[in-house]
Amino acid sequence: MKKYLFLLTAVGLMSSCSDFGDMNIDPKEAKIGEAPPETLFAAATKQLSDQMTSTSVNRNIFRLFAQHWTETTYTDETNYNLITHDQPGTHWNELYRDVLRDFDESRRLINLTDTQLTPPAVIDNQLAIISILEVFTYHVLVDSYGNVPFSEAIDINNVLPKYDDDEDIYMAIIDDLDNAMSMITVGEPSFGSSDLIYGGDVSAWIKFANSLKLRLAVRIAKVNPSKAATMATEAVAGGVFTSNADNASFQYLSADPNTNPVWVDLVQSGRQDFIPANTNVDIMNALEDPRRRIYYDQNLEGDYVGGIYGSNSPYRDYTHLGSIFHQPETPGILIDYPEVEFLLAEAAELNLVGTPADAEAHYNNAIIGSFVFWDAGDPETETPPSAIALDYLSKPEVAYATAATTWQEKIAVQKWIHLFNRGFEAWTTYRLYGFPEMNVPEISGEPVPRRYTYPLDEPSVNGANYSAASEAMGGDTKASRIFWDVE
C-alpha cells in the first residue's frame, strides 16, 4: 500500500502535459527546484514504464511495427508514416527529457546527501539502481534510432549535443551496467517505497541487471560474439530471472493519472482504433494457441478474425482485443521471465552460454512461463496454465524438434507471440531474426522499418550533428540499420 500511495504522491508532483504540450515551457522547472531525489526517481520510472507501455499513435507505435495490432480507420501508422504525428520526436523527448533528465537530477541530489544521515551503502544502492535504469533507457534509444546523443546528452548547457556511435554507446552502457552491479550491497536499503518496481529490494535489481545484460549480449552476438559470450556467461553466473515473480513489473492503479496507458487509449478515450492484426491472429489460429482466449475477445461467432494489416478494417467486423487490455491496473513490463528463458535459448544456439543442446529446455521453460504469465489455463476444466502449456508443446508445430527448420524461426515465432503486449521487443525480435513472416501494408507497400527516423525538428535545431549522424547511419531512413541488425 505504501508503494501505491507514493505513486500517487510522486505523480501529483509531475508536470501534466498533453502530447502537444508547449515545448517552450520546461516541465522540469518545479521538480528540479523542489522535488526530493526519491520523487524524481519514482517519476522517471513511471515515465519510462508509460512510454514503453503506451499505445498512443502520438508516442508508441511498436505494437503496430510488430504487426500484433492494426488500426481500424486511420492507417497512417500501420503504413509506417512517421511524419503525421512525429512519433520519433515524442519517443525521443519522453526518454531524454522526462526519463533521463529526472534520473540525472535524482543522482545529482543523492550525491549531495549528508553521509552522516544516510549510510554510504544506501547512497551507492540508489545510484546503482538509477544507473541500471539509465542503461535500459539508452539501449532503447540506440535500438530505436542507432546513433544518438550520449556523452553530451544530459548537459543542459549544451543544446547542440553530438550523436555518439551506436556500437560505442552499447559498449559504454555495458560497462555502466557492470559498475552499477558492483556498487550494490545486498541487505542494505535503497529507495524503499519510492522504488515502484521492486519496492527497494536490491537483490531483485541485481537479477534485473543480469537479465538486461543477457538481453544486450544476445543483441550484439552477431557483431561481437566473444564479448557477447563473456557477457552472457557473467549474467547467468550473476543470476537472471528464474520465475515470473522476478519480473520487472510496474503496477498501475485504477484511478487517474496512474492507470495503464493502454486502458487510456482503449477505454478512457472512447475510441475504437485498434484490433488484433491478421498477422498475429492467423499464426495463433494455425497453432490453435490457447493464449488467444487472453489476447482476444470472443466478440464474433466462430474463429478469431484479425484485421487486415495496414488496411481499413471496421471495428465491428473483426476480433477485438481481450479484457486484460481494457483494465486500468494491468501492469507494464520492462523485462519478464519468459523473455529471459527465450534469451537463454537464443544464447545456447549462439554458443554464448551452454550449448545448442540446452536450447530446447529453455524454449520449453519460456513457453510454460508465458502461459503462467498470461494465466492461460482452462477455467472450465480448471486445468492450470502449466498443464495447458505442456499440451501445447506436444504439437509438432510447436515442439522444438519439429516446429521449424531453423532455430531462429522456432524461437522467434514463439517469443513474438509471448510479447503480444510488448511491441518494442516483439519488433526487435523480428529485426534480429526475420521471423515471423510479416505482411506488407497495401497502401504504402513498405517493409517493416528497421529503425525510427530522427525527430522531425532535429535538422533545424541541431543541424550539423544531425547531418553527421544521418550520414553515419547510411541515411536517416527507415531502412537504415542499427549496428547489431546485420543479415
Buried (B, 14 or more C-beta within 10 A) or exposed (E): EEBBEBBEEBBEBBBEEEBEEEEEEBBBEEBBEEBBBBBBBBBBBBBBBBBBBBBBBBBBBBBBBBBBBBBBEBBBBBBBBBEEBBBBBBBBBBBBBBBBBBBBBBBEBBEEBEEEEEBEBBBBBBBBBBBBBBBBBBBBBBBBBBBBBBEBBBEEEEEEBBBBBBBBBBEBBBEBBBEBBEBBBEEBBBBBBBBBBBBBBBEBBBBBBBBBBBBBBBBBBBBBBEBBBBBBBBBBEBBBBBEBEBBBBBBBBEEEBBBBBBBBBBBEEEEEBBBBBBBBBBBBBEBEBBBBBBBBBEBBEEEBBBBBBBBBBEBEEBBBBBEBBBBBEBBBBBBBBBBBBBBBBBBBBBBBBBEEEBBBBBBBBBBBBBBBBBEBBBEEEEEBBEBBBBEBBEEEBBBBEEBBEEBBBBBBBBBBBBBBBBBBBBBBBBBBBBBBEBBEBBBBEBEBBBBBBBBEEBBEEBEEBBBEBBEBBEEBEBEBBBBBBEE
